[in-house]
Amino acid sequence: MPRVAVVIATHRRPALLAEALASVAAQTFRDVETVVVEDGGTEETARIVAASGAPGVRHVPLAFCGRCGAVRNEALRRVSSPLVAFLDDDDLWLPRRLEVHVAVLEAAPSAGLVFGPVLRFGDAKGTWPRHVPPRVDLARLLRGNCVPLSSVLARREALERAGLFPDEAELAQDYELWLRVARSHVLVGHPEPLVRYRVHAGGISRRKALEVEALAAILERLQSEWDLPPRLLSPARRGLLRTRARLASGFREAIRLRARSLAPGTVLRG
């Protein structure tokens, strides 16, 4: 049985998937099975997977459903490795990503998962999160998601105990799962950035607004399910209100500038 299962969910991004798989093939840690689960299977993806050279790789084509959580859950049900690493099909791993995180998780037997910062590239630069807490509990995680999906190495048992990803949600499925894991396990942060996170500029503001509403729904759902005390939820709700205010301000400014741009003879100077 391989020690680590690498789970990649994909949908019609063959060129990006090929790059992601190449980064898995370049890992220094080799005791791996790689599962590419495709939302709406295609022959092109099957060819890319077969030619990738990723260790223990297999392609799992599914009927299209449009929900990343459900797709990743199908992969999790098909692996037996005790550890699971996630990689989005447009992200990349540095060669020591698995080697380092396996060692960190082995040194922390009570931890449910290990994560680290990502190096953004494409339409944004810099590292996120800028500060990685060495230990994250439920109270800290409720203040905001600091766990990038493509940096996670988790114990499969912890994911199963938490109920896996929410099947029906379209956004923030990973954050809800991390919260559920954090209810019974500590999350360990490692400061070295070992993941390259691709940022696509198109629709960022709109997606952020949708994510804020998804996060609000998650908090309400967990409050109802767990009867969380106000001291845990209040910081999270305040954070969502601040984000909503920033987004609203940005939208208003965009509307103002567009109106000015349509006025005859206008020169925009901010």
C-alpha positions as CSV (number, residue, x, y, z in Angstrom):
1,M,0.0,0.0,0.0
2,P,1.5,3.4,-0.9
3,R,2.0,5.8,2.0
4,V,0.5,8.8,0.3
5,A,-2.4,9.2,-2.0
6,V,-2.3,12.3,-4.3
7,V,-5.7,13.5,-5.2
8,I,-6.2,15.8,-8.2
9,A,-9.7,16.9,-9.3
10,T,-9.9,18.3,-12.8
11,H,-12.3,19.5,-15.4
12,R,-11.3,20.3,-19.0
13,R,-7.9,22.0,-18.3
14,P,-5.6,19.5,-20.0
15,A,-2.6,21.7,-20.4
16,L,-2.6,22.9,-16.8
17,L,-3.2,19.3,-15.6
18,A,-0.2,18.1,-17.5
19,E,1.9,20.7,-15.6
20,A,0.5,19.7,-12.3
21,L,1.2,16.0,-12.9
22,A,4.7,16.8,-14.0
23,S,5.2,18.4,-10.5
24,V,4.0,15.2,-8.9
25,A,6.3,13.1,-11.1
26,A,9.2,15.3,-9.9
27,Q,8.6,14.6,-6.2
28,T,11.5,13.3,-4.1
29,F,9.1,11.2,-2.0
30,R,8.1,8.3,-4.2
31,D,5.8,6.0,-2.0
32,V,2.8,7.5,-3.7
33,E,-0.4,6.7,-5.6
34,T,-1.8,9.4,-7.8
35,V,-5.6,9.6,-8.5
36,V,-6.8,12.1,-11.2
37,V,-10.6,12.2,-10.8
38,E,-12.2,14.1,-13.7
39,D,-15.6,15.8,-13.6
40,G,-16.8,14.8,-17.0
41,G,-14.3,12.3,-18.4
42,T,-12.5,12.9,-21.7
43,E,-10.1,10.8,-23.8
44,E,-7.6,13.7,-23.9
45,T,-7.3,13.7,-20.1
46,A,-6.9,9.9,-20.1
47,R,-3.9,10.3,-22.5
48,I,-2.3,13.0,-20.5
49,V,-2.6,11.0,-17.3
50,A,-1.1,7.9,-18.9
51,A,1.8,9.8,-20.3
52,S,2.5,11.8,-17.1
53,G,5.0,9.6,-15.4
54,A,3.4,10.4,-12.0
55,P,3.9,7.5,-9.5
56,G,1.1,5.0,-9.3
57,V,-1.2,7.2,-11.5
58,R,-4.7,6.3,-12.6
59,H,-7.5,8.2,-14.2
60,V,-11.1,8.1,-12.7
61,P,-13.6,9.6,-15.2
62,L,-16.9,10.7,-13.7
63,A,-20.2,11.9,-15.0
64,F,-20.2,15.7,-14.9
65,C,-21.6,17.2,-11.6
66,G,-20.0,20.6,-11.3
67,R,-19.1,20.2,-7.5
68,C,-15.5,19.9,-6.5
69,G,-16.3,18.5,-3.1
70,A,-18.3,15.6,-4.5
71,V,-15.5,14.9,-7.1
72,R,-12.8,14.8,-4.5
73,N,-14.9,12.6,-2.2
74,E,-15.1,10.0,-5.0
75,A,-11.3,10.0,-5.2
76,L,-11.0,9.6,-1.4
77,R,-13.4,6.6,-1.5
78,R,-11.0,4.9,-4.0
79,V,-7.7,5.2,-2.1
80,S,-6.4,3.2,0.8
81,S,-3.2,5.2,1.7
82,P,-3.1,6.5,5.2
83,L,-2.1,10.0,4.1
84,V,-3.7,12.1,1.5
85,A,-2.3,15.1,-0.4
86,F,-4.4,17.5,-2.5
87,L,-3.4,19.3,-5.6
88,D,-5.6,21.6,-7.7
89,D,-5.1,20.9,-11.4
90,D,-3.8,24.4,-12.0
91,D,-1.3,24.5,-9.1
92,L,2.3,23.1,-8.9
93,W,4.4,21.4,-6.2
94,L,8.0,22.0,-5.6
95,P,10.0,18.7,-5.6
96,R,10.3,18.4,-1.8
97,R,6.6,19.2,-1.0
98,L,5.7,15.6,0.0
99,E,9.0,14.7,1.6
100,V,8.9,17.7,4.0
101,H,5.2,17.4,4.9
102,V,5.4,13.6,5.5
103,A,8.2,14.2,8.0
104,V,6.3,17.0,9.7
105,L,3.2,14.9,10.1
106,E,5.1,11.9,11.3
107,A,6.6,14.2,14.1
108,A,3.1,15.3,15.2
109,P,1.1,12.1,15.8
110,S,-1.9,14.0,17.2
111,A,-2.2,16.3,14.1
112,G,-5.0,15.8,11.6
113,L,-3.1,17.6,8.8
114,V,-0.1,19.7,7.9
115,F,-0.2,22.7,5.6
116,G,2.0,25.5,4.5
117,P,2.1,28.8,2.6
118,V,1.9,29.0,-1.2
119,L,3.8,31.1,-3.7
120,R,1.3,32.9,-5.9
121,F,2.0,33.3,-9.6
122,G,0.1,34.3,-12.7
123,D,-2.1,37.3,-12.1
124,A,-0.9,37.9,-8.5
125,K,2.4,37.6,-6.7
126,G,3.6,37.1,-3.1
127,T,3.1,34.4,-0.4
128,W,-0.2,33.4,1.1
129,P,-0.8,33.3,4.0
130,R,2.0,35.7,5.0
131,H,2.2,34.2,8.5
132,V,1.7,30.5,9.0
133,P,0.7,29.6,12.6
134,P,2.7,26.5,13.8
135,R,-0.5,25.2,15.4
136,V,-4.1,25.9,14.4
137,D,-7.1,25.0,16.5
138,L,-10.8,25.5,15.8
139,A,-10.9,29.0,17.4
140,R,-8.1,30.2,15.2
141,L,-9.5,28.6,12.0
142,L,-12.9,30.2,12.6
143,R,-11.3,33.6,12.3
144,G,-10.5,32.9,8.6
145,N,-9.1,30.2,6.4
146,C,-5.3,30.0,6.4
147,V,-5.1,26.5,4.9
148,P,-4.5,26.4,1.1
149,L,-5.9,23.2,-0.3
150,S,-2.9,22.4,-2.5
151,S,-0.6,22.5,0.5
152,V,-2.5,20.0,2.7
153,L,-1.3,16.6,3.7
154,A,-3.9,15.0,5.8
155,R,-4.5,11.7,7.7
156,R,-7.2,9.9,5.8
157,E,-8.7,8.8,9.1
158,A,-9.1,12.4,10.2
159,L,-10.9,13.3,6.9
160,E,-13.2,10.4,7.2
161,R,-14.0,11.2,10.8
162,A,-14.8,14.7,9.7
163,G,-17.2,13.5,7.0
164,L,-15.1,14.3,4.0
165,F,-16.0,17.4,1.8
166,P,-19.6,18.6,1.7
167,D,-21.0,17.1,-1.4
168,E,-23.5,19.8,-2.4
169,A,-21.5,23.0,-1.8
170,E,-19.9,24.7,-4.8
171,L,-17.6,27.1,-2.9
172,A,-15.4,26.9,0.3
173,Q,-15.8,23.1,0.6
174,D,-12.2,22.8,1.7
175,Y,-12.7,25.4,4.5
176,E,-15.7,23.6,5.9
177,L,-13.7,20.3,5.9
178,W,-10.7,21.9,7.7
179,L,-13.1,23.3,10.3
180,R,-14.6,19.8,10.9
181,V,-11.1,18.3,11.2
182,A,-10.0,21.0,13.6
183,R,-12.9,20.2,15.9
184,S,-11.1,17.0,16.9
185,H,-7.4,17.5,15.7
186,V,-4.8,20.2,15.8
187,L,-3.6,21.4,12.4
188,V,0.1,21.9,12.0
189,G,1.6,24.7,9.9
190,H,5.0,24.5,8.3
191,P,6.6,27.8,7.2
192,E,8.4,26.7,4.1
193,P,6.5,27.5,0.8
194,L,6.5,24.3,-1.2
195,V,3.5,25.0,-3.5
196,R,3.0,27.4,-6.5
197,Y,-0.6,28.7,-6.5
198,R,-1.8,30.0,-9.9
199,V,-4.0,33.1,-9.7
200,H,-6.5,33.8,-12.5
201,A,-7.6,37.5,-12.6
202,G,-10.9,37.0,-14.3
203,G,-13.9,37.4,-12.0
204,I,-11.9,37.6,-8.8
205,S,-14.2,40.2,-7.2
206,R,-17.4,38.3,-8.1
207,R,-15.9,35.0,-6.9
208,K,-14.8,36.7,-3.6
209,A,-18.3,38.0,-3.0
210,L,-19.8,34.5,-3.6
211,E,-17.2,33.0,-1.3
212,V,-18.1,35.4,1.5
213,E,-21.7,34.3,1.3
214,A,-20.6,30.7,1.3
215,L,-18.5,31.3,4.4
216,A,-21.5,32.9,6.1
217,A,-23.6,29.9,5.3
218,I,-20.9,27.5,6.7
219,L,-20.8,29.5,10.0
220,E,-24.5,29.4,10.4
221,R,-24.6,25.6,9.6
222,L,-21.9,24.8,12.1
223,Q,-23.4,27.1,14.8
224,S,-26.7,25.1,14.5
225,E,-24.9,21.7,14.4
226,W,-22.3,22.3,17.1
227,D,-24.0,25.0,19.3
228,L,-20.8,27.0,19.2
229,P,-20.3,29.7,21.9
230,P,-20.5,33.3,20.7
231,R,-16.8,33.9,21.7
232,L,-15.8,31.6,18.9
233,L,-18.2,32.9,16.2
234,S,-18.1,36.6,16.9
235,P,-14.5,37.2,15.4
236,A,-15.5,35.2,12.3
237,R,-18.7,37.2,11.8
238,R,-16.9,40.5,12.3
239,G,-14.3,39.4,9.7
240,L,-17.1,38.6,7.2
241,L,-18.7,42.0,7.8
242,R,-15.4,43.8,7.1
243,T,-14.9,41.8,3.9
244,R,-18.4,42.6,2.7
245,A,-17.8,46.3,3.4
246,R,-14.5,46.2,1.4
247,L,-16.2,44.5,-1.5
248,A,-19.2,46.9,-1.5
249,S,-16.8,49.8,-1.5
250,G,-14.9,48.3,-4.4
251,F,-18.1,47.7,-6.4
252,R,-19.3,51.3,-5.8
253,E,-15.9,52.7,-6.9
254,A,-16.0,50.5,-10.1
255,I,-19.5,51.8,-10.9
256,R,-18.4,55.4,-10.3
257,L,-15.4,55.1,-12.5
258,R,-17.4,53.4,-15.3
259,A,-20.0,56.2,-15.2
260,R,-17.2,58.7,-15.5
261,S,-15.6,56.8,-18.3
262,L,-18.9,57.1,-20.3
263,A,-19.1,60.8,-19.9
264,P,-18.0,62.7,-23.1
265,G,-14.5,64.2,-22.8
266,T,-13.8,62.6,-19.4
267,V,-10.2,61.8,-18.4
268,L,-9.9,59.5,-15.4
269,R,-7.4,60.4,-12.8
270,G,-8.9,58.5,-9.8
